[in-house]
Amino acid sequence: MNKLSTLTVFHETQASLLNHRLYEEDYISVIENSPDGIVLTQEDGLVIYANKNFLSFTSLQKEKVIDQPFSSVNQELINKSNSIIQRGEWGVLYKLNQDNKNNPKKFYRRKTDLKNQFINDQGELVVLQKYEVDLNKHNIRKVIYFKNITQEYLANNNKTEFLLAAAHELKNPITNIIGFSEILMDKKGEDEDFNFMIDVIHSQSLFLNKILKDLLDINNIELNTGCDFDLQQLEINHEVEKIQNQYFAPTNRGKVEFIKYPANLYALIDQTKFKQALFNLLNNAYKYSKSTVTIRVNYLSSKKEIAISVIDFGIGLSYEQQSQLFKRFWRADTQNQIEGVGLGLVLVKEIIELMNGRIEIYSRKDIGTSAIIFLPLSELT
């Protein structure tokens, strides 16, 4: 290589380094002034930068963050959140009593729950939602965003408390209506109009009572964040088979078909809440199809997860409809020809997430739907 070529390579290298430095400076300037908390990590997982808002939100000292593994920083965030729960102040994390001699009270975080909560230096609650983005550019492996959602969180809590209070106020009057309508049911005579009105009052009061029950269940779960869950290590094939036998299909419809996995599969579940979740899925499957409904238990060895599928061959859902499924009061049946109010799947999702699982819906219009609950496998102890 001649002298001119050597100089050209040298200048190109210098220009590249300069551009890289200017890029880094611009990048740092943007994230330093971001309203969110932002952390940057390099390939080995060490934190190379944390902006002022992240340090302010979490009250962490800079020296405890920079050049530390992000896994350690994240554990410190979890510890700070747990300390708030232990003082009984807030409920983003949830506590479950376990039969464990060494540690009878354990704290759990939903796998799907990426919120962190802290008390800042001013003594105020700060709730952050965490997002991670793989960057793999300019020595930056990951960008971790901590969005301040405190106002949204507190507003949602206030809404939940209001709904809970309203539902409780309505519970007694509706119970009275159900009771008196049942008395009237025994007094039916030959007047068909009178009998019809009694049937409507009775059926609609039962329907309204179910709506209230679902609302109370959802709001109790949100407020208590699973404190009343009793997790036990149970064999899933056995539990699903019991549910199959306890569930009564609608009149003139076939019994639930059960396909079990050919080996024992254990998971940590709340037995009553698990049954409630599966009953809701079975109700949906029968409402939206005319075929036999199937429950299949399977095991995904690659993820060490148990999959419980509720399968029907009914009306199915479009892609657009599937994106709305877990919104409160949303219904696939916009003509109100099928009884329901749009809370069943919301409740199922809350229950399953509090057992460290998740639910996914796979559906095709006019072909059918498969609602799948995924639970972490629990090694038998």
C-alpha positions as a Markdown table, in Angstrom:
| # | Residue | x | y | z |
|---|---|---|---|---|
| 1 | Met | 0.0 | 0.0 | 0.0 |
| 2 | Asn | 1.5 | 3.4 | -1.0 |
| 3 | Lys | 1.7 | 6.5 | 1.2 |
| 4 | Leu | -1.3 | 8.1 | -0.4 |
| 5 | Ser | -3.5 | 5.0 | 0.2 |
| 6 | Thr | -2.3 | 4.8 | 3.8 |
| 7 | Leu | -3.2 | 8.4 | 4.4 |
| 8 | Thr | -6.7 | 7.8 | 2.8 |
| 9 | Val | -7.4 | 4.9 | 5.1 |
| 10 | Phe | -6.2 | 6.8 | 8.1 |
| 11 | His | -8.4 | 9.8 | 7.3 |
| 12 | Glu | -11.4 | 7.6 | 6.6 |
| 13 | Thr | -10.9 | 5.8 | 10.0 |
| 14 | Gln | -10.6 | 9.2 | 11.8 |
| 15 | Ala | -13.8 | 10.4 | 10.1 |
| 16 | Ser | -15.7 | 7.2 | 11.0 |
| 17 | Leu | -14.6 | 7.5 | 14.7 |
| 18 | Leu | -15.6 | 11.2 | 14.7 |
| 19 | Asn | -19.0 | 10.4 | 13.2 |
| 20 | His | -19.5 | 7.6 | 15.8 |
| 21 | Arg | -18.6 | 10.0 | 18.7 |
| 22 | Leu | -21.0 | 12.7 | 17.3 |
| 23 | Tyr | -23.7 | 10.0 | 17.0 |
| 24 | Glu | -23.1 | 8.9 | 20.6 |
| 25 | Glu | -23.2 | 12.5 | 21.9 |
| 26 | Asp | -26.4 | 13.2 | 20.0 |
| 27 | Tyr | -28.0 | 10.0 | 21.2 |
| 28 | Ile | -27.0 | 10.7 | 24.8 |
| 29 | Ser | -28.3 | 14.2 | 24.6 |
| 30 | Val | -31.7 | 12.9 | 23.5 |
| 31 | Ile | -32.1 | 10.3 | 26.1 |
| 32 | Glu | -30.7 | 12.5 | 28.9 |
| 33 | Asn | -33.6 | 14.9 | 28.3 |
| 34 | Ser | -36.2 | 12.2 | 27.8 |
| 35 | Pro | -39.2 | 12.3 | 30.2 |
| 36 | Asp | -38.8 | 8.5 | 30.7 |
| 37 | Gly | -36.1 | 6.7 | 32.7 |
| 38 | Ile | -33.6 | 5.1 | 30.3 |
| 39 | Val | -30.8 | 2.7 | 30.8 |
| 40 | Leu | -28.3 | 1.5 | 28.2 |
| 41 | Thr | -26.4 | -1.8 | 28.5 |
| 42 | Gln | -23.5 | -3.2 | 26.5 |
| 43 | Glu | -23.0 | -6.7 | 25.1 |
| 44 | Asp | -21.9 | -8.3 | 28.5 |
| 45 | Gly | -25.0 | -6.9 | 30.2 |
| 46 | Leu | -23.2 | -4.1 | 32.1 |
| 47 | Val | -25.0 | -0.8 | 32.4 |
| 48 | Ile | -23.0 | 1.9 | 30.6 |
| 49 | Tyr | -25.5 | 4.8 | 31.0 |
| 50 | Ala | -28.5 | 5.8 | 33.0 |
| 51 | Asn | -30.3 | 9.1 | 32.5 |
| 52 | Lys | -31.2 | 11.5 | 35.3 |
| 53 | Asn | -34.9 | 10.6 | 35.3 |
| 54 | Phe | -34.1 | 6.9 | 35.9 |
| 55 | Leu | -32.0 | 7.8 | 38.9 |
| 56 | Ser | -34.6 | 10.3 | 40.1 |
| 57 | Phe | -37.6 | 7.9 | 39.7 |
| 58 | Thr | -35.8 | 5.0 | 41.5 |
| 59 | Ser | -33.7 | 7.0 | 44.1 |
| 60 | Leu | -30.7 | 4.8 | 43.1 |
| 61 | Gln | -27.2 | 6.2 | 43.4 |
| 62 | Lys | -25.3 | 6.5 | 40.1 |
| 63 | Glu | -22.4 | 4.4 | 41.4 |
| 64 | Lys | -24.8 | 1.5 | 42.1 |
| 65 | Val | -26.0 | 1.5 | 38.5 |
| 66 | Ile | -23.1 | 2.4 | 36.1 |
| 67 | Asp | -20.7 | -0.5 | 35.4 |
| 68 | Gln | -23.0 | -2.9 | 37.2 |
| 69 | Pro | -24.8 | -5.9 | 35.6 |
| 70 | Phe | -28.3 | -4.9 | 34.7 |
| 71 | Ser | -29.6 | -8.1 | 36.3 |
| 72 | Ser | -28.2 | -6.8 | 39.7 |
| 73 | Val | -29.8 | -3.4 | 39.1 |
| 74 | Asn | -33.1 | -5.0 | 38.2 |
| 75 | Gln | -33.0 | -7.2 | 41.3 |
| 76 | Glu | -32.4 | -4.0 | 43.4 |
| 77 | Leu | -35.6 | -2.5 | 41.8 |
| 78 | Ile | -37.6 | -5.6 | 42.6 |
| 79 | Asn | -36.3 | -5.5 | 46.2 |
| 80 | Lys | -37.3 | -1.9 | 46.5 |
| 81 | Ser | -40.8 | -2.7 | 45.2 |
| 82 | Asn | -41.1 | -5.7 | 47.5 |
| 83 | Ser | -40.3 | -3.5 | 50.5 |
| 84 | Ile | -43.2 | -1.3 | 49.7 |
| 85 | Ile | -45.5 | -4.3 | 49.6 |
| 86 | Gln | -44.2 | -5.6 | 52.9 |
| 87 | Arg | -45.2 | -2.3 | 54.5 |
| 88 | Gly | -48.7 | -2.8 | 53.0 |
| 89 | Glu | -48.7 | 0.4 | 51.1 |
| 90 | Trp | -49.3 | -0.5 | 47.5 |
| 91 | Gly | -50.3 | -3.6 | 45.5 |
| 92 | Val | -48.4 | -4.0 | 42.2 |
| 93 | Leu | -46.7 | -7.1 | 43.4 |
| 94 | Tyr | -48.7 | -9.8 | 45.1 |
| 95 | Lys | -48.1 | -12.0 | 48.1 |
| 96 | Leu | -49.1 | -15.6 | 48.5 |
| 97 | Asn | -48.9 | -17.7 | 51.7 |
| 98 | Gln | -47.0 | -20.9 | 50.9 |
| 99 | Asp | -46.4 | -24.0 | 53.0 |
| 100 | Asn | -42.7 | -23.5 | 53.2 |
| 101 | Lys | -40.9 | -24.0 | 56.6 |
| 102 | Asn | -37.9 | -21.8 | 55.7 |
| 103 | Asn | -39.9 | -18.9 | 54.1 |
| 104 | Pro | -43.6 | -19.1 | 54.8 |
| 105 | Lys | -44.3 | -15.8 | 53.0 |
| 106 | Lys | -43.0 | -15.5 | 49.5 |
| 107 | Phe | -43.4 | -12.6 | 47.1 |
| 108 | Tyr | -44.2 | -13.3 | 43.4 |
| 109 | Arg | -44.2 | -11.1 | 40.3 |
| 110 | Arg | -46.4 | -12.0 | 37.3 |
| 111 | Lys | -44.2 | -12.8 | 34.3 |
| 112 | Thr | -46.4 | -10.4 | 32.3 |
| 113 | Asp | -46.2 | -7.7 | 35.0 |
| 114 | Leu | -43.3 | -5.3 | 34.1 |
| 115 | Lys | -44.3 | -2.6 | 36.5 |
| 116 | Asn | -41.9 | -1.3 | 39.2 |
| 117 | Gln | -43.0 | 0.9 | 42.1 |
| 118 | Phe | -41.0 | 3.1 | 44.3 |
| 119 | Ile | -41.2 | 5.8 | 46.9 |
| 120 | Asn | -39.0 | 8.7 | 45.7 |
| 121 | Asp | -36.9 | 11.1 | 47.7 |
| 122 | Gln | -40.0 | 13.4 | 48.2 |
| 123 | Gly | -42.0 | 10.5 | 49.7 |
| 124 | Glu | -44.2 | 10.1 | 46.6 |
| 125 | Leu | -45.3 | 6.9 | 44.9 |
| 126 | Val | -43.7 | 6.4 | 41.5 |
| 127 | Val | -45.0 | 3.5 | 39.2 |
| 128 | Leu | -42.9 | 2.7 | 36.2 |
| 129 | Gln | -43.7 | 0.5 | 33.2 |
| 130 | Lys | -40.6 | -1.3 | 31.8 |
| 131 | Tyr | -39.9 | -1.9 | 28.1 |
| 132 | Glu | -36.8 | -3.5 | 26.7 |
| 133 | Val | -35.5 | -2.9 | 23.1 |
| 134 | Asp | -32.6 | -4.8 | 21.5 |
| 135 | Leu | -30.4 | -2.2 | 19.7 |
| 136 | Asn | -27.1 | -3.9 | 18.9 |
| 137 | Lys | -25.5 | -0.7 | 17.6 |
| 138 | His | -22.5 | 1.3 | 18.6 |
| 139 | Asn | -21.6 | -0.9 | 21.6 |
| 140 | Ile | -25.2 | -0.6 | 22.9 |
| 141 | Arg | -26.8 | -4.0 | 23.4 |
| 142 | Lys | -30.1 | -3.0 | 24.9 |
| 143 | Val | -32.2 | 0.1 | 25.7 |
| 144 | Ile | -34.4 | -0.3 | 28.7 |
| 145 | Tyr | -37.2 | 2.3 | 29.1 |
| 146 | Phe | -39.0 | 3.1 | 32.3 |
| 147 | Lys | -42.2 | 5.0 | 31.5 |
| 148 | Asn | -43.7 | 6.9 | 34.4 |
| 149 | Ile | -47.4 | 5.7 | 34.6 |
| 150 | Thr | -48.1 | 6.8 | 38.2 |
| 151 | Gln | -51.1 | 8.9 | 37.3 |
| 152 | Glu | -52.6 | 6.3 | 35.1 |
| 153 | Tyr | -52.0 | 3.6 | 37.8 |
| 154 | Leu | -53.7 | 5.7 | 40.5 |
| 155 | Ala | -56.6 | 6.6 | 38.3 |
| 156 | Asn | -57.1 | 3.0 | 37.4 |
| 157 | Asn | -57.1 | 2.1 | 41.1 |
| 158 | Asn | -59.7 | 4.8 | 41.9 |
| 159 | Lys | -61.9 | 3.4 | 39.0 |
| 160 | Thr | -61.5 | -0.1 | 40.3 |
| 161 | Glu | -62.5 | 0.9 | 43.9 |
| 162 | Phe | -65.5 | 2.8 | 42.5 |
| 163 | Leu | -66.7 | -0.2 | 40.5 |
| 164 | Leu | -66.2 | -2.4 | 43.5 |
| 165 | Ala | -68.3 | -0.1 | 45.7 |
| 166 | Ala | -71.0 | 0.2 | 43.1 |
| 167 | Ala | -71.2 | -3.6 | 42.6 |
| 168 | His | -71.4 | -4.2 | 46.4 |
| 169 | Glu | -74.3 | -1.7 | 46.6 |
| 170 | Leu | -76.2 | -3.5 | 43.8 |
| 171 | Lys | -75.6 | -7.0 | 45.2 |
| 172 | Asn | -78.2 | -7.0 | 47.9 |
| 173 | Pro | -81.1 | -5.6 | 45.8 |
| 174 | Ile | -80.4 | -8.1 | 43.0 |
| 175 | Thr | -80.3 | -10.9 | 45.5 |
| 176 | Asn | -83.7 | -9.8 | 46.8 |
| 177 | Ile | -85.1 | -9.7 | 43.2 |
| 178 | Ile | -83.8 | -13.3 | 42.6 |
| 179 | Gly | -85.3 | -14.5 | 45.8 |
| 180 | Phe | -88.8 | -13.0 | 45.2 |
| 181 | Ser | -88.7 | -14.1 | 41.5 |
| 182 | Glu | -88.1 | -17.7 | 42.7 |
| 183 | Ile | -91.1 | -17.5 | 44.9 |
| 184 | Leu | -93.2 | -16.2 | 42.0 |
| 185 | Met | -91.9 | -19.1 | 39.9 |
| 186 | Asp | -93.6 | -21.5 | 42.3 |
| 187 | Lys | -96.9 | -19.5 | 41.8 |
| 188 | Lys | -97.2 | -19.9 | 38.0 |
| 189 | Gly | -100.7 | -20.5 | 36.8 |
| 190 | Glu | -102.5 | -20.7 | 33.5 |
| 191 | Asp | -101.9 | -17.0 | 32.5 |
| 192 | Glu | -99.2 | -17.3 | 29.9 |
| 193 | Asp | -98.3 | -13.6 | 29.9 |
| 194 | Phe | -97.9 | -13.7 | 33.7 |
| 195 | Asn | -95.7 | -16.8 | 33.4 |
| 196 | Phe | -93.6 | -15.2 | 30.6 |
| 197 | Met | -93.0 | -12.1 | 32.7 |
| 198 | Ile | -91.9 | -14.2 | 35.7 |
| 199 | Asp | -89.5 | -16.1 | 33.6 |
| 200 | Val | -88.0 | -12.9 | 32.2 |
| 201 | Ile | -87.6 | -11.3 | 35.6 |
| 202 | His | -85.9 | -14.5 | 37.0 |
| 203 | Ser | -83.6 | -15.1 | 34.0 |
| 204 | Gln | -82.5 | -11.5 | 33.7 |
| 205 | Ser | -81.9 | -11.1 | 37.4 |
| 206 | Leu | -79.7 | -14.2 | 37.3 |
| 207 | Phe | -77.8 | -12.8 | 34.3 |
| 208 | Leu | -77.3 | -9.4 | 36.1 |
| 209 | Asn | -76.1 | -11.3 | 39.2 |
| 210 | Lys | -73.5 | -13.0 | 37.1 |
| 211 | Ile | -72.3 | -9.7 | 35.6 |
| 212 | Leu | -71.9 | -8.3 | 39.2 |
| 213 | Lys | -70.1 | -11.5 | 40.3 |
| 214 | Asp | -67.6 | -11.2 | 37.4 |
| 215 | Leu | -67.1 | -7.5 | 38.1 |
| 216 | Leu | -66.5 | -8.2 | 41.8 |
| 217 | Asp | -64.1 | -11.0 | 41.0 |
| 218 | Ile | -62.0 | -8.9 | 38.5 |
| 219 | Asn | -61.9 | -5.9 | 40.8 |
| 220 | Asn | -61.0 | -8.0 | 43.9 |
| 221 | Ile | -58.2 | -9.6 | 41.9 |
| 222 | Glu | -56.9 | -6.2 | 40.8 |
| 223 | Leu | -57.1 | -4.6 | 44.2 |
| 224 | Asn | -55.7 | -7.6 | 46.1 |
| 225 | Thr | -53.4 | -8.6 | 43.3 |
| 226 | Gly | -53.7 | -12.3 | 44.2 |
| 227 | Cys | -53.4 | -12.1 | 48.0 |
| 228 | Asp | -56.3 | -14.5 | 48.3 |
| 229 | Phe | -54.9 | -17.0 | 45.9 |
| 230 | Asp | -54.0 | -20.4 | 47.4 |
| 231 | Leu | -51.3 | -21.9 | 45.1 |
| 232 | Gln | -50.9 | -25.6 | 45.4 |
| 233 | Gln | -48.8 | -28.0 | 43.4 |
| 234 | Leu | -51.4 | -30.0 | 41.6 |
| 235 | Glu | -51.5 | -32.6 | 38.7 |
| 236 | Ile | -53.1 | -30.8 | 35.7 |
| 237 | Asn | -54.6 | -33.9 | 33.9 |
| 238 | His | -56.4 | -34.8 | 37.1 |
| 239 | Glu | -57.7 | -31.3 | 37.7 |
| 240 | Val | -58.9 | -30.9 | 34.2 |
| 241 | Glu | -60.7 | -34.3 | 34.3 |
| 242 | Lys | -62.5 | -33.2 | 37.4 |
| 243 | Ile | -63.6 | -30.0 | 35.7 |
| 244 | Gln | -64.8 | -32.0 | 32.7 |
| 245 | Asn | -67.0 | -34.1 | 35.0 |
| 246 | Gln | -68.3 | -31.1 | 36.9 |
| 247 | Tyr | -69.2 | -29.0 | 33.9 |
| 248 | Phe | -72.7 | -29.5 | 32.6 |
| 249 | Ala | -73.0 | -28.8 | 28.9 |
| 250 | Pro | -76.1 | -26.9 | 27.6 |
| 251 | Thr | -79.2 | -29.0 | 26.9 |
| 252 | Asn | -78.9 | -31.2 | 23.7 |
| 253 | Arg | -75.2 | -30.6 | 23.5 |
| 254 | Gly | -72.4 | -33.2 | 23.8 |
| 255 | Lys | -70.3 | -33.6 | 26.9 |
| 256 | Val | -66.9 | -31.9 | 26.9 |
| 257 | Glu | -64.3 | -34.2 | 25.3 |
| 258 | Phe | -61.0 | -34.5 | 27.2 |
| 259 | Ile | -57.7 | -35.5 | 25.7 |
| 260 | Lys | -55.1 | -36.0 | 28.5 |
| 261 | Tyr | -51.4 | -35.9 | 28.3 |
| 262 | Pro | -49.8 | -39.4 | 28.7 |
| 263 | Ala | -47.7 | -38.4 | 31.7 |
| 264 | Asn | -48.2 | -36.5 | 35.0 |
| 265 | Leu | -47.8 | -32.7 | 34.7 |
| 266 | Tyr | -47.7 | -30.5 | 37.8 |
| 267 | Ala | -48.2 | -26.8 | 38.1 |
| 268 | Leu | -48.7 | -24.3 | 40.9 |
| 269 | Ile | -52.4 | -23.3 | 40.7 |
| 270 | Asp | -55.3 | -22.0 | 42.8 |
| 271 | Gln | -57.7 | -24.9 | 42.4 |
| 272 | Thr | -60.9 | -22.9 | 42.7 |
| 273 | Lys | -59.7 | -20.0 | 40.4 |
| 274 | Phe | -58.3 | -22.5 | 37.8 |
| 275 | Lys | -61.8 | -24.2 | 37.7 |
| 276 | Gln | -63.4 | -20.7 | 37.3 |
| 277 | Ala | -61.1 | -19.9 | 34.4 |
| 278 | Leu | -61.8 | -23.1 | 32.6 |
| 279 | Phe | -65.5 | -22.9 | 33.2 |
| 280 | Asn | -65.5 | -19.4 | 31.6 |
| 281 | Leu | -63.6 | -20.8 | 28.5 |
| 282 | Leu | -66.0 | -23.7 | 28.2 |
| 283 | Asn | -69.0 | -21.4 | 28.4 |
| 284 | Asn | -67.6 | -19.3 | 25.6 |
| 285 | Ala | -66.9 | -22.3 | 23.5 |
| 286 | Tyr | -70.4 | -23.7 | 23.8 |
| 287 | Lys | -72.0 | -20.2 | 23.3 |
| 288 | Tyr | -70.2 | -19.6 | 20.0 |
| 289 | Ser | -70.3 | -23.0 | 18.5 |
| 290 | Lys | -72.7 | -25.9 | 17.9 |
| 291 | Ser | -70.1 | -28.7 | 17.9 |
| 292 | Thr | -68.6 | -30.7 | 20.6 |
| 293 | Val | -66.0 | -28.8 | 22.7 |
| 294 | Thr | -62.6 | -30.4 | 23.5 |
| 295 | Ile | -60.1 | -29.8 | 26.2 |
| 296 | Arg | -56.6 | -31.0 | 25.4 |
| 297 | Val | -53.6 | -31.0 | 27.8 |
| 298 | Asn | -50.1 | -30.9 | 26.3 |
| 299 | Tyr | -46.5 | -30.3 | 27.3 |
| 300 | Leu | -44.1 | -27.9 | 25.6 |
| 301 | Ser | -40.7 | -29.3 | 26.5 |
| 302 | Ser | -38.8 | -26.4 | 24.9 |
| 303 | Lys | -40.4 | -23.9 | 27.2 |
| 304 | Lys | -41.2 | -26.2 | 30.1 |
| 305 | Glu | -44.8 | -25.2 | 29.9 |
| 306 | Ile | -48.1 | -27.0 | 30.2 |
| 307 | Ala | -50.7 | -26.0 | 27.5 |
| 308 | Ile | -54.4 | -26.5 | 28.3 |
| 309 | Ser | -56.5 | -25.9 | 25.1 |
| 310 | Val | -60.2 | -25.4 | 24.9 |
| 311 | Ile | -61.2 | -26.0 | 21.3 |
| 312 | Asp | -64.4 | -25.4 | 19.4 |
| 313 | Phe | -65.4 | -25.4 | 15.7 |
| 314 | Gly | -67.8 | -22.5 | 15.9 |
| 315 | Ile | -68.2 | -19.1 | 14.3 |
| 316 | Gly | -64.5 | -18.1 | 14.9 |
| 317 | Leu | -63.1 | -14.6 | 15.0 |
| 318 | Ser | -61.5 | -12.3 | 12.5 |
| 319 | Tyr | -58.0 | -10.9 | 13.0 |
| 320 | Glu | -59.5 | -7.5 | 14.0 |
| 321 | Gln | -61.8 | -9.1 | 16.5 |
| 322 | Gln | -59.0 | -11.0 | 18.1 |
| 323 | Ser | -57.1 | -7.8 | 18.9 |
| 324 | Gln | -60.1 | -6.6 | 21.0 |
| 325 | Leu | -60.6 | -9.8 | 23.0 |
| 326 | Phe | -59.2 | -8.8 | 26.4 |
| 327 | Lys | -60.9 | -5.4 | 26.6 |
| 328 | Arg | -63.6 | -5.1 | 29.2 |
| 329 | Phe | -67.2 | -5.3 | 27.9 |
| 330 | Trp | -66.1 | -6.0 | 24.3 |
| 331 | Arg | -68.2 | -8.7 | 22.6 |
| 332 | Ala | -67.8 | -10.5 | 19.3 |
| 333 | Asp | -71.6 | -10.7 | 19.0 |
| 334 | Thr | -72.5 | -7.1 | 18.2 |
| 335 | Gln | -76.1 | -8.0 | 17.6 |
| 336 | Asn | -76.6 | -9.2 | 21.2 |
| 337 | Gln | -78.0 | -12.5 | 20.0 |
| 338 | Ile | -75.7 | -14.5 | 22.4 |
| 339 | Glu | -76.0 | -13.9 | 26.1 |
| 340 | Gly | -72.9 | -12.2 | 27.7 |
| 341 | Val | -71.4 | -8.9 | 28.7 |
| 342 | Gly | -67.7 | -9.2 | 27.7 |
| 343 | Leu | -66.0 | -9.9 | 31.1 |
| 344 | Gly | -65.3 | -13.6 | 30.9 |
| 345 | Leu | -62.0 | -13.5 | 29.0 |
| 346 | Val | -60.8 | -10.5 | 31.1 |
| 347 | Leu | -61.4 | -12.5 | 34.2 |
| 348 | Val | -59.6 | -15.6 | 32.8 |
| 349 | Lys | -56.6 | -13.5 | 31.8 |
| 350 | Glu | -56.3 | -11.9 | 35.3 |
| 351 | Ile | -56.6 | -15.3 | 37.0 |
| 352 | Ile | -54.0 | -17.1 | 34.8 |
| 353 | Glu | -51.5 | -14.3 | 35.0 |
| 354 | Leu | -51.7 | -14.4 | 38.8 |
| 355 | Met | -50.6 | -18.1 | 38.5 |
| 356 | Asn | -47.6 | -17.0 | 36.5 |
| 357 | Gly | -49.2 | -18.2 | 33.2 |
| 358 | Arg | -50.7 | -16.6 | 30.1 |
| 359 | Ile | -53.6 | -17.1 | 27.8 |
| 360 | Glu | -53.5 | -16.9 | 24.0 |
| 361 | Ile | -56.4 | -17.1 | 21.5 |
| 362 | Tyr | -56.0 | -18.7 | 18.0 |
| 363 | Ser | -59.1 | -18.3 | 15.8 |
| 364 | Arg | -60.2 | -18.3 | 12.2 |
| 365 | Lys | -63.5 | -16.9 | 11.0 |
| 366 | Asp | -66.2 | -19.5 | 10.4 |
| 367 | Ile | -63.7 | -22.3 | 11.3 |
| 368 | Gly | -63.3 | -22.2 | 15.1 |
| 369 | Thr | -61.3 | -21.1 | 18.1 |
| 370 | Ser | -58.7 | -22.5 | 20.4 |
| 371 | Ala | -58.1 | -20.7 | 23.7 |
| 372 | Ile | -54.9 | -21.9 | 25.2 |
| 373 | Ile | -53.7 | -21.5 | 28.8 |
| 374 | Phe | -50.0 | -21.8 | 29.4 |
| 375 | Leu | -48.7 | -22.6 | 32.9 |
| 376 | Pro | -45.1 | -23.1 | 34.0 |
| 377 | Leu | -44.3 | -26.7 | 34.7 |
| 378 | Ser | -43.6 | -27.3 | 38.5 |
| 379 | Glu | -41.1 | -30.0 | 39.3 |
| 380 | Leu | -42.6 | -32.5 | 41.7 |
| 381 | Thr | -41.4 | -31.9 | 45.3 |
